[in-house]
C-alpha cells in the first residue's frame, strides 16, 4: 500500500489516477501510523515551499518522514522540502537531500516559471530503469535544486539543474511523473516495484 501524504499541497487527483492505472493500492493520509506502516510513501507538492513546511510541521510530519526506512518519493515542492533550505520563503526544510533550493534568475530569455516539457539526462538510478536519456517529462516550477551529490537526473533551464535526487531510500523528482505520460508512468512503476 502507498501512502500519499495529505498536507494540503498536492496534485492528488492526477497522482491517484496514475497510481490506480498502475494497479497500485493507495491511501491519502496525514496519520503518522498509516504513513509508517505503508510500503511506499509519496510526498506530492504544488505551491509554496514555506507553506508546505508550515503544513508539514503543524501535522508533526517532518520527523516521521526522516525516520522512514521504506522508499519515499517527493514530487516537485515535495522534493524541494526534502532539501536543506528553500529560498522560497527563506525556510529551513527537512534536510534529507544536501541541497539549497534557489529561484531561477530573472534574466532575458529565461521564462519563470519553467513550465512545460523538458528533457531529462544523466539518469543514474533504478528509478529510471527503461527510460531513455533525453526523454521528455513535465515541469512546473520557479525554484530548483542545483546539481549536488544527490543528483540522479538533470534538466536545463537554461543552466543544468537537478531534475531528480536520491539519498538512501529517499527519491525526489522536480518534474511531475503523474503528468508526464508514458515516461512518467514508467518512473512511477519503477518506484512502486
C-alpha positions as MATLAB code, in Angstrom:
seq = 'XXXXXXXXXXXXXXXXXXXXXXXXXXXXXXXXXXXXXXXXXXXXXXXXXXXXXXXXXXXXXXXXXXXXXXXXXXXXXXXXXXXXXXXXXXXXXXXXXXXXXXXXXXXXXXXXXXXXXXXXXXXXXXXXXXXXXXXXXXXXXXXXXXXXXXXXXXXXXXXXXXXXXXXXXXXXXXXXXXXXXXXXXXXXXXXXX';
ca = [
       0.000    0.000    0.000;
       1.199    3.503   -0.898;
       0.579    6.396    1.488;
       0.144    9.741   -0.281;
       0.749   12.410    2.350;
      -2.219   14.733    2.709;
      -0.876   18.122    3.794;
      -2.848   20.453    1.561;
      -0.159   20.908   -1.100;
      -0.572   18.075   -3.562;
      -1.857   17.334   -7.013;
      -3.793   14.400   -5.593;
      -6.281   13.654   -8.378;
      -3.669   13.229  -11.141;
      -1.336   11.270   -8.879;
      -4.116    8.996   -7.613;
      -5.325    8.364  -11.167;
      -1.795    7.463  -12.297;
      -1.335    5.033   -9.389;
      -4.762    3.478   -9.994;
      -3.890    2.939  -13.686;
      -0.790    1.050  -12.485;
      -2.951   -1.151  -10.255;
      -1.446    0.268   -7.059;
      -3.366    0.404   -3.802;
      -3.075    3.853   -2.213;
      -4.492    5.967    0.567;
      -4.466    9.731    1.158;
      -3.429   10.327    4.759;
      -1.726   12.568    7.307;
      -1.829    9.868   10.002;
       1.750    9.110   11.150;
       0.875    5.477   11.942;
      -0.564    4.871    8.468;
       2.477    6.567    6.891;
       4.871    4.437    8.966;
       3.060    1.206    8.021;
       2.880    1.896    4.258;
       5.091    0.001    1.799;
       5.833    3.224   -0.104;
       5.267    6.896    0.697;
       4.737    9.794   -1.714;
       5.026   13.449   -0.701;
       3.333   15.350   -3.550;
       3.620   19.084   -3.882;
       2.164   22.053   -5.671;
       2.624   25.566   -4.366;
       4.919   27.358   -1.947;
       7.760   25.673   -0.015;
       7.327   27.825    3.110;
       3.621   26.983    3.269;
       4.391   23.309    2.619;
       6.853   23.257    5.548;
       4.347   25.061    7.788;
       1.665   22.486    6.934;
       4.001   19.514    7.459;
       5.235   20.943   10.775;
       1.690   21.624   12.004;
       0.863   17.948   11.309;
       4.060   16.739   13.045;
       5.310   15.004    9.895;
       8.938   16.124    9.256;
      10.335   13.734   11.892;
       8.058   10.925   10.687;
       9.432   11.331    7.137;
      13.097   11.441    8.207;
      12.695    8.202   10.178;
      11.127    6.204    7.319;
      13.192    3.271    6.033;
      10.971    2.386    3.075;
      11.009    4.084   -0.363;
       9.793    7.692   -0.219;
       9.187    9.868   -3.302;
       8.887   13.648   -3.153;
       7.338   15.315   -6.200;
       8.022   18.974   -7.155;
       7.574   21.025   -3.943;
       7.543   17.660   -2.141;
      11.118   17.136   -3.339;
      12.111   20.721   -2.536;
      11.005   20.500    1.111;
      13.116   17.337    1.430;
      16.179   19.553    0.786;
      18.080   21.553    3.458;
      16.637   25.001    2.749;
      14.464   26.831    0.238;
      14.834   30.439   -0.841;
      11.054   30.390   -1.383;
      10.010   31.987    1.895;
      13.591   31.618    3.229;
      12.624   28.432    5.075;
      14.646   25.614    6.606;
      13.352   22.341    5.245;
      13.513   18.668    6.224;
      17.181   18.219    5.250;
      17.213   14.779    3.638;
      18.870   15.980    0.405;
      22.008   18.092    0.670;
      20.803   20.964   -1.492;
      19.605   24.534   -1.069;
      16.647   25.295   -3.344;
      17.029   28.520   -5.349;
      14.842   30.635   -7.628;
      15.504   30.735  -11.345;
      17.077   34.109  -12.147;
      15.083   36.907  -13.730;
      17.071   37.330  -16.914;
      16.350   37.989  -20.593;
      15.209   34.832  -22.352;
      14.514   32.870  -19.158;
      10.837   32.218  -18.528;
       9.863   31.843  -14.887;
       8.150   29.616  -14.022;
       9.809   26.878  -16.032;
       6.662   25.255  -17.378;
       6.257   22.528  -19.964;
       8.056   19.537  -21.393;
      11.838   19.278  -20.962;
      14.370   16.530  -21.474;
      15.978   14.664  -18.583;
      19.510   13.275  -18.845;
      22.313   11.765  -16.745;
      19.888    9.159  -15.400;
      21.668    7.389  -12.533;
      19.140    5.323  -10.599;
      16.878    2.292  -10.835;
      14.070    4.865  -10.683;
      14.879    5.423  -14.386;
      15.120    1.764  -15.423;
      13.982    1.508  -19.041;
      13.882    5.307  -19.503;
      15.997    6.664  -22.357;
      18.231    9.684  -21.739;
      16.648   12.681  -23.424;
      13.105   11.588  -22.558;
      10.612   14.388  -22.009;
       8.864   14.980  -18.683;
       6.568   17.767  -17.467;
       7.828   20.582  -15.225;
       6.065   23.491  -13.493;
       8.370   25.330  -11.064;
      10.071   28.628  -10.305;
      12.570   27.150   -7.820;
      15.111   24.367   -8.342;
      17.759   22.288   -6.619;
      21.233   22.901   -8.059;
      23.445   19.972   -9.013;
      24.677   18.226   -5.866;
      25.988   14.819   -4.717;
      22.368   13.551   -4.513;
      21.556   14.401   -8.175;
      20.364   11.357  -10.177;
      18.927   13.173  -13.229;
      19.432   16.569  -14.801;
      17.486   19.032  -16.934;
      18.220   22.516  -18.324;
      16.510   25.891  -17.954;
      18.845   27.245  -19.371;
      21.506   26.087  -16.874;
      21.644   22.472  -15.767;
      19.787   21.683  -12.523;
      18.707   18.599  -10.546;
      15.660   17.035  -12.184;
      15.764   14.225   -9.597;
      17.541   13.480   -6.319;
      18.231   10.339   -4.264;
      19.646    9.725   -0.817;
      19.396    6.229    0.673;
      15.664    5.274    0.442;
      14.540    8.822   -0.463;
      13.845    9.945   -4.031;
      12.680   13.269   -5.399;
      11.582   14.450   -8.824;
      11.326   18.132   -9.676;
       9.086   17.169  -12.585;
       5.597   15.698  -12.238;
       5.681   11.999  -13.218;
       1.878   11.864  -12.854;
       1.622   14.422  -15.685;
       4.469   13.048  -17.828;
       2.644   10.485  -19.952;
       4.168    7.054  -20.560;
       7.617    8.118  -19.317;
       6.204    9.359  -16.021;
       4.062    6.257  -15.646;
       7.176    4.078  -16.128;
       9.017    6.088  -13.439;
       6.123    5.652  -11.002;
       6.045    1.930  -11.824;
       9.774    1.680  -11.072;
       9.183    3.420   -7.741;
       6.331    1.054   -6.859;
       8.360   -2.029   -7.764;
];
